[in-house]
Amino acid sequence: MDIVIGSDHAGYPLKKELVEFLKLAGHEVDDVGSFDSQPVDFPDIAQLVCSKVVEDVRRRGLLVCGTGVGAVIAANKIKGIRAAVCHDFHSAHQSVEHDDVNVMCLGAQIVGPWLARDLVDAYLSAEFEGGEDFVRRLEKIARLESPGSH
């Protein structure tokens, strides 16, 4: 699978580990930064990751910040992105199966590397189930992104 990954400075150490993990698992990895522990603003990294995910629907994104919260807020501001913070196994796969999540956000200060690897595996192995209820709900979410829909 083609994965775009990014982090702020708080997420950098975990992101670095996840990049190696993903490559060893045979995934194509596009690491958009950050590339060190110097302060960087998570909205900038979210923009880089999400723009590449929107360009190619076959890609999935991963964002890592301190808690995952800032990353998910920024990511969900971008049209076409459905991002979720996933700190447990069930959310990691069900967010894709039911909500067609295309960007998973992790908190490096919340989960350790071993759990993060399991969460990423669950996220990447999951597929959208489709089904009338799930599709209808996604269509409603997409309408929320349209001007004048509120």
HUCOR-V649798 format. One record per residue. PHI is phi in whole degrees, 0 to 359 (* if undefined). OMEGA is omega in radians with two decimals (* if undefined). D_LAST is the distance of its C-alpha to the last C-alpha in Angstrom with 2 decimals. Layout:
# HUCOR-V649798
phi=(PHI PHI)
omega=(OMEGA OMEGA)
d_last=(D_LAST D_LAST)
This chain:
# HUCOR-V649798
phi=(* 267 242 252 230 205 208 271 296 292 267 306 301 290 301 303 294 292 300 297 302 294 296 297 279 93 276 280 239 251 268 262 109 288 245 197 266 288 305 215 273 299 299 294 291 301 300 297 296 292 297 286 292 295 298 219 294 280 276 235 248 228 237 233 226 299 245 91 290 300 297 291 297 297 299 287 279 263 303 94 259 235 250 217 278 232 244 222 300 299 296 298 267 290 298 279 300 257 243 52 299 244 222 258 248 235 258 294 271 252 244 270 301 294 290 302 297 297 295 296 302 297 297 285 274 281 230 297 284 71 90 304 297 293 295 300 293 294 297 294 297 299 295 296 280 275 302 78 269 271)
omega=(3.12 -3.05 2.99 -3.08 3.09 3.14 2.89 -3.10 3.14 -3.13 -3.04 -3.11 3.13 3.12 3.13 3.11 -3.13 3.09 3.12 3.11 -3.11 3.12 3.11 3.12 3.06 3.13 2.96 -3.05 3.04 -3.11 -3.08 3.12 -0.05 -3.06 3.06 -3.06 3.08 -3.10 3.09 -3.12 -3.09 3.09 3.12 3.13 3.10 3.11 -3.13 -3.13 -3.01 3.11 3.12 3.10 3.13 3.13 -3.05 -3.06 3.09 3.14 2.94 -3.12 3.03 3.07 3.14 3.01 -3.09 -3.12 -3.03 -3.04 3.13 -3.14 -3.10 3.09 -3.13 -3.10 -3.09 3.03 -3.06 -3.10 3.12 -3.14 2.99 -3.05 3.10 2.95 -3.11 3.11 3.06 -3.05 -3.09 3.13 -3.11 3.13 -3.08 3.10 3.07 -3.06 -3.07 -3.02 3.11 3.13 3.14 3.03 3.06 3.13 -3.14 3.04 -3.11 3.10 -3.11 -3.12 3.07 -3.08 -3.10 3.11 3.13 3.12 3.10 3.14 3.12 3.08 -3.13 3.14 -3.06 -3.13 -3.12 3.09 3.11 -3.09 -3.05 -3.11 -3.03 -3.10 -3.10 3.13 3.13 -3.13 3.10 3.08 3.10 3.09 3.13 3.11 3.10 3.14 -3.08 3.12 3.08 -3.10 -3.04 *)
d_last=(35.26 33.88 32.36 30.83 31.39 30.89 31.29 31.52 34.92 34.47 33.76 36.41 39.31 37.40 35.87 39.41 40.64 37.84 38.58 42.18 41.27 39.00 41.67 44.36 42.29 42.30 38.75 38.05 36.62 34.99 35.13 33.11 34.30 34.95 38.63 40.06 39.34 38.74 35.49 32.51 28.81 26.79 23.80 26.40 27.67 24.27 23.62 27.04 26.68 23.21 24.02 27.03 25.26 22.75 25.86 27.55 25.87 29.25 29.03 27.81 27.21 28.57 27.74 30.04 29.73 31.21 28.88 26.37 23.54 23.26 23.50 20.75 18.29 19.29 19.41 15.92 14.65 16.38 14.90 16.93 18.03 17.93 20.01 21.61 24.23 27.16 30.17 31.55 32.85 30.77 27.40 28.78 29.44 26.97 23.96 25.17 26.42 23.31 20.40 22.05 21.89 23.31 23.83 25.63 25.95 29.09 30.43 33.96 34.79 33.66 35.25 38.59 39.61 40.94 37.78 35.63 37.75 37.27 33.48 33.41 35.72 33.53 30.39 32.26 34.10 31.10 29.59 26.44 27.66 25.46 25.58 23.39 21.40 20.77 19.89 17.42 15.63 15.73 14.31 11.22 11.10 11.73 8.86 6.57 8.88 8.45 7.72 5.63 3.78 0.00)
